[in-house]
Amino acid sequence: MQLRKLRKVPLILSVVFFLLLSGSLYAQPSLLFELAPSLEFAQIVYVSDFDFYQQGATQFLFQLTVQNQNPVTGYLEFQILRNGQILAQTQSNTFSLLQNESFSVSNIELNAGYITPIGNEPIRFDKANTTNPSSDFEDEVLTSGKLPRGTYDFVVRYRFNNDQSEASAPPVSITINNPTFIRPIVPGTNAGSQYLETIYTQFPTFQFETDLDLNDPRFLSVPPFRVQIFKKLDQHASIDEVLTSQPHYDERQSNTVFPYPVAAAQPLDEGVYLWRVQLELITSSGMEVIESPVFAFEVQDPSRLGELNDEGLKDEVMRILEDLLGRRGRQIAEQLSDYKLTAIRVNGETIDKKRLYEIIDSYQDSERIIDDIFLKGTQ
């Protein structure tokens, strides 16, 4: 019985040794794929920068590190996926990895043809193809030249020629924000229109909108919005001249709603102001700035509000609405019964009580067109 046990020992050792030897002989290459910072941290990525085969000759996009133990023959495969669908695929020529071979190679070197330190055959991109997963995706790409918003996965493999096995690098993912617009909301109206909104405070609340994902962690360190407010001076003959002057206010903001700071060095005194928002973004080809439309507004002395706090004037305006709109005018008057009239704007012009009566008198026995009438009040 003891002899049989002793005979089993060499057999067990032989099996273990064979398994260890087999694992060593068939150890797969180790791959590490790293994106260039221009792609890894980009909020906007241009489609051309995902074309490793063509664009790779000029711009650093990635670094691939290969460590190999035993001789193998195969080729490299690069895939870019979105929602599990392959968008782009690039493949190298077939080449051999020698025993204990280790090297790092960039997309630029692969495009030109790279010979490893102990190798004797160049490794280069050999073929590539791209696909559009949907018509909407294709339309957005053709219109902007940028990749639509979403998460993109990079998969890199070394595929062996002799069988279906492969060695893969840990996948790398990036999230592309790709905002497309930024627009002011208040105060003011588009600077190119004929209307100029009047406000009666030196510290208005500014608000704008954008399709930027404000939860993107890349915006935590540096506020993405740059808000600029310019005062229009007498010597400014155009909007461009105002925008090229020294800003009255120029600060970065993280939020899309903010009050003009009471502690600001320059409060908004009376006058006409223009304001805009700039969104500074990191792209795969450098910095890009998205600019909002320019809005304009006028600041007037708040004491002028008292001129319109006149119930008699309010009744007169309500009567005009009734005369013009009939039953609908009476309904509007009833809805405004709890409000105090603070401002009137006709055809884009903010007017006082005297001017209102002048307009009413001029309308007697004649036909006039009012393009716009705006009543501003407080409840």
FENSUL-V491242 format. One record per run of one state. SS is the DSSP state (@ for helix, = for strand, . for the rest). FROM is the first residue (numbers start at 1). TO is the last residue. If there is no record, write none. Layout:
BEGIN
ss=SS from=FROM to=TO
ss=SS from=FROM to=TO
END
This chain:
BEGIN
ss=. from=1 to=1
ss=@ from=2 to=25
ss=. from=26 to=29
ss== from=30 to=35
ss=. from=36 to=36
ss=@ from=37 to=40
ss=. from=41 to=43
ss== from=44 to=44
ss=. from=45 to=45
ss== from=46 to=46
ss=@ from=47 to=50
ss=. from=51 to=54
ss=@ from=55 to=57
ss=. from=58 to=61
ss== from=62 to=67
ss=. from=68 to=71
ss== from=72 to=82
ss=. from=83 to=84
ss== from=85 to=92
ss=. from=93 to=94
ss== from=95 to=97
ss=. from=98 to=101
ss== from=102 to=106
ss=@ from=107 to=112
ss=. from=113 to=113
ss== from=114 to=114
ss=. from=115 to=122
ss== from=123 to=123
ss=. from=124 to=124
ss== from=125 to=130
ss=. from=131 to=134
ss=@ from=135 to=144
ss=. from=145 to=145
ss== from=146 to=146
ss=. from=147 to=149
ss== from=150 to=160
ss=. from=161 to=165
ss== from=166 to=168
ss=. from=169 to=171
ss== from=172 to=176
ss=. from=177 to=181
ss== from=182 to=186
ss=. from=187 to=188
ss== from=189 to=190
ss=. from=191 to=196
ss== from=197 to=199
ss=. from=200 to=204
ss== from=205 to=210
ss=. from=211 to=216
ss=@ from=217 to=219
ss=. from=220 to=224
ss== from=225 to=231
ss=. from=232 to=238
ss=@ from=239 to=243
ss=. from=244 to=248
ss== from=249 to=253
ss=. from=254 to=256
ss== from=257 to=259
ss=. from=260 to=270
ss== from=271 to=283
ss=. from=284 to=285
ss== from=286 to=291
ss=. from=292 to=294
ss== from=295 to=299
ss=. from=300 to=301
ss=@ from=302 to=308
ss=. from=309 to=310
ss=@ from=311 to=325
ss=. from=326 to=326
ss=@ from=327 to=335
ss=. from=336 to=339
ss== from=340 to=346
ss=. from=347 to=348
ss== from=349 to=351
ss=. from=352 to=352
ss=@ from=353 to=362
ss=. from=363 to=372
ss== from=373 to=378
ss=. from=379 to=379
END
